[in-house]
Amino acid sequence: MHELITENMKPASSEKNLSLNEQAYLTFRHKLITLRYKPGEYLNTAQVMDDLEMGRTPINQAIHRLATEGLLQIIPRKGVMVAPLSIDDALELIEVRLVNETLCVELARQKVSDVHIHLLHDLNQQIGRACETRDREKMMLLDREFHQVLADIAGNRRLSDILSVIHAQAQRFWATTLSNAEHMDEVIAEHNEIIEALKSGDTYRVAEAARAHIYSFKRALLPA
């Protein structure tokens, strides 16, 4: 079970058992996902070192890792830019999510336990409370935790790695929709349907619940 982010929203990178490189990567990624660093913004390494209170080597390692994940772009002779958000990128992400998240919940259906169901319900209730208080960052962090637990239940490490990158990219888009309270109510209801579908053991219902959740993301991001 993954430890949730604390109330002061300090990323889990503060755990002492993580290397400096891993701490820098997780903390930097958190700022990108929550749009603390804006899409299209150029970043100065010294500025990031100061923001994250870390040295040049772990920051440089994080920059290269985040660039391979599509969250940063390294521009020759210009520096590092936060990857822009585009409609084309959003559509590609939706296509990839449909395939991989449907597979994830199907694998999870085969392995889910009562303990898992309780954990997912608890996380979704916490998302609801964060929504009521309009705590955007906490909503995002708990949503990330919800989907990570689904990946953990599925038990496929390679799929979990793929989903981690996809979700990091998708959450930057999702962050732009979080002022819409109606959409957040939809997200919570969709999470509940995923949980109930897992409990039912119905393959078709599980797949449909996952797809409905992704299409809801698409509607919120790209309204007709």
C-alpha positions as CSV (number, residue, x, y, z in Angstrom):
1,M,0.0,0.0,0.0
2,H,1.4,3.4,-0.9
3,E,1.7,6.1,1.7
4,L,-0.5,9.1,0.9
5,I,0.9,12.6,0.6
6,T,0.7,14.5,3.9
7,E,-1.5,17.5,4.6
8,N,1.3,20.0,3.7
9,M,1.3,18.4,0.3
10,K,5.0,17.5,0.5
11,P,5.7,14.8,-2.1
12,A,6.6,11.3,-0.9
13,S,10.2,12.1,-2.1
14,S,10.9,13.2,1.4
15,E,11.2,9.6,2.5
16,K,14.6,8.9,3.9
17,N,15.0,5.6,2.0
18,L,14.9,7.3,-1.4
19,S,18.1,8.4,-3.1
20,L,18.6,12.1,-3.8
21,N,18.1,11.4,-7.5
22,E,14.7,9.8,-6.8
23,Q,13.7,12.6,-4.4
24,A,14.6,15.2,-7.0
25,Y,12.7,13.4,-9.7
26,L,9.5,12.9,-7.6
27,T,9.5,16.5,-6.3
28,F,10.2,18.0,-9.7
29,R,7.5,15.8,-11.3
30,H,5.0,16.9,-8.7
31,K,5.5,20.6,-9.6
32,L,5.1,19.8,-13.3
33,I,1.9,17.7,-12.8
34,T,0.3,20.3,-10.6
35,L,1.2,23.1,-13.0
36,R,3.5,24.9,-10.5
37,Y,5.7,25.0,-13.6
38,K,3.6,26.2,-16.5
39,P,3.4,24.5,-19.9
40,G,5.8,26.2,-22.3
41,E,7.7,27.9,-19.5
42,Y,11.5,27.9,-19.7
43,L,13.2,26.8,-16.5
44,N,16.6,27.8,-15.2
45,T,18.5,25.0,-13.5
46,A,19.6,27.3,-10.7
47,Q,16.0,28.3,-10.1
48,V,14.9,24.7,-9.9
49,M,17.8,23.9,-7.5
50,D,16.6,26.7,-5.3
51,D,12.9,25.7,-5.5
52,L,13.6,22.1,-4.7
53,E,16.5,22.8,-2.3
54,M,18.7,20.2,-4.0
55,G,22.0,20.1,-5.8
56,R,22.8,20.3,-9.5
57,T,23.5,16.6,-10.1
58,P,20.2,15.2,-8.9
59,I,18.3,18.0,-10.6
60,N,20.1,17.3,-13.9
61,Q,19.3,13.6,-13.5
62,A,15.7,14.5,-12.9
63,I,15.6,16.7,-16.0
64,H,16.8,14.0,-18.3
65,R,14.4,11.5,-16.8
66,L,11.4,13.8,-17.1
67,A,12.4,14.7,-20.6
68,T,12.2,11.0,-21.6
69,E,8.7,10.9,-20.0
70,G,7.5,13.8,-22.1
71,L,7.1,16.3,-19.2
72,L,10.1,18.4,-20.1
73,Q,11.8,19.3,-23.4
74,I,15.6,20.0,-23.6
75,I,16.1,22.7,-26.2
76,P,19.7,22.9,-27.6
77,R,21.3,26.3,-26.8
78,K,18.1,27.5,-25.0
79,G,17.7,25.3,-22.0
80,V,14.8,23.3,-20.5
81,M,11.2,24.0,-21.3
82,V,8.1,22.5,-19.6
83,A,6.3,20.5,-22.3
84,P,3.4,22.4,-23.9
85,L,-0.1,21.0,-23.8
86,S,-1.8,20.5,-27.1
87,I,-5.1,19.0,-28.3
88,D,-3.2,16.4,-30.4
89,D,-1.2,15.3,-27.4
90,A,-4.5,15.0,-25.4
91,L,-6.1,12.8,-28.1
92,E,-3.1,10.5,-28.3
93,L,-3.1,10.2,-24.5
94,I,-6.8,9.2,-24.5
95,E,-6.1,6.5,-27.1
96,V,-3.3,5.1,-25.1
97,R,-5.3,5.3,-21.8
98,L,-8.2,3.4,-23.3
99,V,-6.0,0.4,-24.1
100,N,-3.8,0.3,-21.1
101,E,-6.3,1.2,-18.4
102,T,-8.8,-1.3,-19.7
103,L,-6.1,-3.9,-19.4
104,C,-5.2,-2.7,-15.9
105,V,-8.7,-3.0,-14.5
106,E,-9.2,-6.4,-16.2
107,L,-6.0,-7.7,-14.5
108,A,-7.2,-6.1,-11.3
109,R,-10.6,-7.8,-11.5
110,Q,-8.8,-11.2,-11.4
111,K,-6.9,-10.4,-8.2
112,V,-8.9,-7.9,-6.2
113,S,-9.7,-8.6,-2.6
114,D,-12.0,-7.1,0.1
115,V,-9.0,-5.2,1.5
116,H,-8.3,-3.6,-1.9
117,I,-12.0,-2.7,-2.3
118,H,-11.9,-1.0,1.2
119,L,-8.8,0.9,0.3
120,L,-10.2,2.2,-3.0
121,H,-13.5,3.2,-1.3
122,D,-11.5,5.1,1.3
123,L,-9.4,6.9,-1.3
124,N,-12.4,7.9,-3.2
125,Q,-14.1,9.3,-0.1
126,Q,-10.9,11.3,0.6
127,I,-11.1,12.7,-3.0
128,G,-14.7,13.7,-2.3
129,R,-13.7,15.6,0.9
130,A,-10.8,17.3,-1.0
131,C,-13.3,18.3,-3.7
132,E,-15.7,19.8,-1.0
133,T,-12.8,22.0,0.3
134,R,-11.6,22.9,-3.2
135,D,-8.2,21.5,-2.4
136,R,-7.0,21.0,-6.0
137,E,-3.6,19.6,-5.2
138,K,-4.9,17.1,-2.7
139,M,-7.6,16.0,-5.2
140,M,-4.9,15.4,-7.8
141,L,-2.6,13.5,-5.5
142,L,-5.4,11.3,-4.2
143,D,-6.6,10.6,-7.7
144,R,-3.0,9.6,-8.6
145,E,-3.0,7.3,-5.6
146,F,-6.3,5.7,-6.6
147,H,-5.0,4.8,-10.0
148,Q,-1.7,3.6,-8.6
149,V,-3.5,1.2,-6.3
150,L,-5.4,-0.1,-9.3
151,A,-2.1,-0.7,-11.0
152,D,-0.7,-2.4,-7.9
153,I,-3.7,-4.7,-7.7
154,A,-3.2,-5.6,-11.4
155,G,0.3,-6.8,-10.5
156,N,2.0,-6.2,-13.8
157,R,5.2,-4.2,-13.1
158,R,5.7,-3.2,-16.8
159,L,2.1,-2.1,-17.1
160,S,2.4,-0.1,-13.9
161,D,5.5,1.7,-15.2
162,I,3.7,2.6,-18.4
163,L,0.6,3.8,-16.5
164,S,2.8,6.0,-14.2
165,V,4.1,7.9,-17.2
166,I,0.7,8.1,-18.9
167,H,-1.0,9.4,-15.7
168,A,1.7,12.0,-15.1
169,Q,1.1,13.4,-18.6
170,A,-2.7,13.1,-18.3
171,Q,-2.9,14.9,-14.9
172,R,-1.3,18.0,-16.4
173,F,-4.3,18.2,-18.8
174,W,-6.7,17.2,-16.0
175,A,-5.4,20.1,-13.8
176,T,-6.9,22.5,-16.3
177,T,-10.4,21.1,-15.7
178,L,-10.5,21.0,-11.9
179,S,-12.4,24.3,-11.4
180,N,-15.5,22.4,-12.8
181,A,-17.2,21.0,-9.7
182,E,-19.7,19.1,-11.9
183,H,-16.8,17.2,-13.5
184,M,-15.3,16.3,-10.1
185,D,-18.7,14.8,-9.0
186,E,-18.6,12.8,-12.2
187,V,-15.0,11.6,-11.5
188,I,-16.0,10.4,-8.0
189,A,-19.1,8.6,-9.4
190,E,-16.9,7.0,-12.1
191,H,-14.4,5.8,-9.4
192,N,-17.3,4.3,-7.5
193,E,-18.5,2.4,-10.6
194,I,-15.0,1.0,-11.2
195,I,-15.0,-0.2,-7.6
196,E,-18.4,-1.8,-7.9
197,A,-17.5,-3.3,-11.2
198,L,-14.4,-4.9,-9.6
199,K,-16.5,-6.2,-6.8
200,S,-19.0,-7.8,-9.3
201,G,-16.3,-9.7,-11.1
202,D,-18.0,-8.9,-14.4
203,T,-15.4,-8.5,-17.2
204,Y,-17.7,-6.4,-19.4
205,R,-18.8,-4.1,-16.6
206,V,-15.2,-3.5,-15.5
207,A,-14.0,-2.6,-19.0
208,E,-17.0,-0.3,-19.6
209,A,-16.4,1.5,-16.2
210,A,-12.7,2.1,-17.2
211,R,-13.7,3.4,-20.7
212,A,-16.5,5.6,-19.3
213,H,-13.9,7.2,-16.9
214,I,-11.6,8.1,-19.8
215,Y,-14.3,9.4,-22.0
216,S,-15.4,11.6,-19.2
217,F,-11.9,13.0,-19.1
218,K,-12.1,13.6,-22.8
219,R,-15.4,15.5,-22.5
220,A,-14.1,17.7,-19.7
221,L,-11.0,18.5,-21.7
222,L,-12.4,18.8,-25.2
223,P,-16.1,19.7,-24.8
224,A,-18.1,19.5,-28.0
